[in-house]
């Protein structure tokens, strides 16, 4: 990243108040805690899932994960501080990435790809791409890796400044996408996931 760009991001983040930062952290922590409860439930039920249901299980696990990632306005300190009645006026994210409601903004490109990934997973009605025993092993690994990632996010979150929070959010979303059981899903899903991760490069 160019030094000038780094300076722009630092300036944008430095205007975030402690109140906005704290509210965003609380919302992200809530998402992580809820995600961990669901992951524990999926982990508990995996062994009882029959071979014919493993693909459906992989889809459900993936959609549940997408639903708990910090992509909504309440998890963004910029949206909290400059949204609602301020209508994005003075928002440092808008100044550095274009307004989120612009068709070609960094966030719009990301969220469009993110929603397309959800659609691809939901519509993936094919079968497993590997034997059930291997699928079960991959699902167990996906769940365990996701638990570790969400736990680490919760642990590191309190000490983050606004700049670090935005960096960590992008890295966390990318890591969680990497932990999806993509090998059990279709090529369309894998390509959609690749597009989301590519869009994340400009998220912050």
Phi, psi and omega in degrees: 000137182294144179305322180297320179294318178300317179297320178299315181293320178298318179295317179299315183290330184293341180276352180287130179282161177296327179295315179293319179297315180297318180297318179295318179298319179298318180293320179293317179299319178298317178300315181296317180296317177296319179298317180297322178296318179292321179298320178297321179293316177297319180298319181295324186270348187304314185297334182273355182281128180286160182306323183287347183255359185293324179294317178297322178298317179297319178295315181297318178299317181294315180293322177298319179296314179303320182291345182251008178278149185282073182249351185271160184305325183291348177261006182245120180297332178290316178295320180297317185279324188246357180277199179054241188288343181273347175052040176072005179294127180083003183290123179291331177292318178297323181291329184259340184230006188074157180300141184299335180270005174279140185301327185254017179287160180302318181290318180299318180294321178293309187291329176295316178293322180297315179293325177295322176298315177301318179297315182298319179294315181299322184270359181282099183251018178285194181249185178295150177258014181201170179298151180306321181296321178289321179298317180297320179295318179294321179294319179297318178295319179300315180294314182296317179295322179292322177298316179298317182294315180293322179295318178295320178299314179299320183291320185274339187304314186302328185273356186286136166279176182298318180299312181293325179299315180295321177295316182292322178302311181297316180294322180293314178300315180298317180295318179296323177295323179294334181272356176297148180281060189297329183295339179271354183249181188283166176298326178299318178295316181296321178292320178297320179295321178300320180294320178296315182293328176292317179296330180297337182298334179253005182299322176216000000 
